[in-house]
Amino acid sequence: MQNVILDIAKHAIQDVFNHTSTIDRKDLLEFYPKFAKPKATFVTLTLDNQLRGCIGSLIAHRAFLDDLIHNAQADAFEDPRFYPLSLAEFSRVHIEVSLLSVPEVVEYRDLADLKSKIHVNVDGIILQKGSRKATFLPQVWEQLPTFELFFSHLCQKAGLEPSCLESHPDIWRYKVEKVK
């Protein structure tokens, strides 16, 4: 199944370059009924071990197959942090797909309580304060390996002060199944 997921992501991107649609949705849904069920996915592209794009869904709101195709194409061509993927880059890019669990609210009293409830290197985190919201997949712990670093950068990604945890934002955690 993992190879099928990666092949779909790759073909979804390739189809944009070729102005075609080679993904046989009917056969995929017949052989893999799981693709018809709602699933939240993130697609991450890396080039020479550097992030080249990362776009996805936090909440399952469409069929797994549709979410995967949409996020692969959006990642390659619409991530606002990067210019659209070139054909030359496509031949060298590494594709990783993250399958997200349903996010669960983390109830906490204070910073120490929050810290005791977060699983470093395991949890993906969604942080929200007012209209500001951001997420980091669990893979981000590899670059930001401490609770303090991880959350200060996540606060900044949301457009908040690095110390935003002091203002008690809403926090959710989720797990991912990595496909690479």
Salt bridges, closest charged atoms under 4 A:
ASP48 OD2 - ARG92 NH2 3.02
ASP66 OD1 - ARG25 NH1 2.36
ASP67 OD1 - ARG62 NE 2.76
ASP79 OD2 - ARG81 NH2 2.69
GLU89 OE1 - ARG52 NH2 2.93
GLU104 OE2 - ARG173 NE 2.55
ASP113 OD2 - ARG109 NH1 3.50
ASP113 OD2 - LYS117 NZ 3.36
ASP123 OD2 - HIS119 ND1 3.12
ASP123 OD1 - LYS175 NZ 2.46
GLU142 OE2 - LYS178 NZ 3.89
GLU148 OE2 - LYS115 NZ 2.54
